[in-house]
Amino acid sequence: MKKAGFLKRFLAVLIDGLLFGGIGIVLKIGTFGFLDIIYETILISQWNGQTIGKKIMGIKVVTTTGESLDWLKSFIRAISRILSGIPLALGYFWMLWDEKSQTWHDKIADTFVVEA
């Protein structure tokens, strides 16, 4: 499994944020964080480990054994993204010096982001 690099992962999150954030603005929904967790959980678990941004960037989320994520593991990863973002996004940048290229939410959910 070839791990996805920081730039591809960053661009995938940016694409998802722009697409999903735009929908939230149009619908005037203030609960973006809650909807983001639902979006991540459903797409990662049901769409071969990919969100729209990940699909565009050619990357996907898999378990550390290379399998697809189920609903629970996908939910745990999605909610753990909050922890990665709280301290100045340190949990996201962690992959830059982690030997397994994992963010905090990858570590919590036992996942990797790999080339699709």
C-alpha positions in Angstrom: 0.0 0.0 0.0 1.5 3.3 -1.1 0.6 6.0 1.4 -0.9 9.2 0.2 1.3 12.3 0.7 0.4 15.4 2.7 -0.4 17.6 -0.4 -2.9 15.1 -1.8 -4.6 14.7 1.6 -4.7 18.5 2.1 -6.2 19.1 -1.3 -8.8 16.4 -0.7 -9.9 18.0 2.6 -9.9 21.4 0.9 -12.1 20.1 -1.9 -14.5 18.5 0.5 -14.6 21.6 2.6 -15.4 23.8 -0.4 -18.1 21.5 -1.7 -19.7 20.6 1.6 -19.2 24.1 3.0 -20.9 25.6 0.0 -23.9 23.3 0.5 -24.1 24.4 4.1 -24.1 28.0 3.2 -26.8 27.6 0.5 -29.0 25.7 2.9 -28.1 28.1 5.7 -27.1 25.2 8.0 -25.2 26.2 11.1 -24.4 22.7 12.3 -21.6 22.1 9.7 -19.5 20.1 12.1 -22.2 17.5 12.8 -23.1 17.2 9.1 -19.4 16.9 8.2 -19.1 13.9 10.6 -22.2 12.3 8.9 -20.7 13.1 5.4 -17.4 11.5 6.2 -18.9 8.5 7.9 -21.3 7.6 5.1 -19.0 8.2 2.2 -15.9 6.6 3.7 -17.8 3.5 4.8 -20.0 3.2 1.7 -18.0 4.6 -1.2 -14.8 2.5 -1.2 -13.0 4.7 1.5 -13.4 7.9 -0.5 -15.1 11.2 -0.1 -15.6 13.4 -3.2 -12.3 15.2 -2.5 -10.4 11.9 -2.0 -11.9 10.5 -5.2 -10.8 13.5 -7.2 -7.3 13.3 -5.7 -7.1 9.5 -6.2 -6.7 8.5 -2.6 -8.7 6.4 -0.1 -9.0 5.4 3.5 -8.3 1.8 4.4 -7.8 -0.1 7.7 -4.2 -0.9 8.7 -4.7 -4.3 7.2 -5.8 -2.8 3.8 -9.6 -3.5 4.2 -12.5 -1.2 3.7 -13.9 0.6 6.7 -17.2 -0.3 8.3 -19.7 2.2 9.7 -18.3 2.2 13.2 -14.6 2.5 12.2 -15.6 5.3 9.7 -17.6 7.1 12.4 -14.7 6.8 14.9 -12.3 8.3 12.3 -14.7 11.1 11.4 -15.3 12.2 15.0 -11.6 11.9 15.8 -10.8 14.5 13.2 -12.1 17.0 15.7 -9.2 16.1 18.0 -6.7 16.4 15.2 -7.9 19.9 14.5 -8.2 21.3 18.0 -4.5 22.1 18.9 -3.7 24.3 15.8 -4.3 21.3 13.5 -1.3 19.6 15.0 -3.0 16.2 14.6 -3.2 16.7 10.8 0.4 17.8 10.5 1.5 14.8 12.6 1.7 12.7 9.4 4.6 14.7 8.2 7.0 13.2 10.8 5.1 10.0 11.7 6.9 6.9 10.4 3.6 5.4 9.2 2.3 8.8 7.8 -0.7 8.7 10.1 -2.6 11.7 11.5 -4.0 11.4 15.0 -7.4 10.4 13.7 -5.7 7.7 11.6 -4.0 6.4 14.7 -7.2 6.4 16.7 -9.2 4.5 14.0 -6.3 2.3 12.9 -6.4 3.6 9.3 -4.1 4.6 6.5 -4.8 6.9 3.6 -3.4 5.3 0.5 -3.2 5.9 -3.3 -6.5 4.5 -4.8 
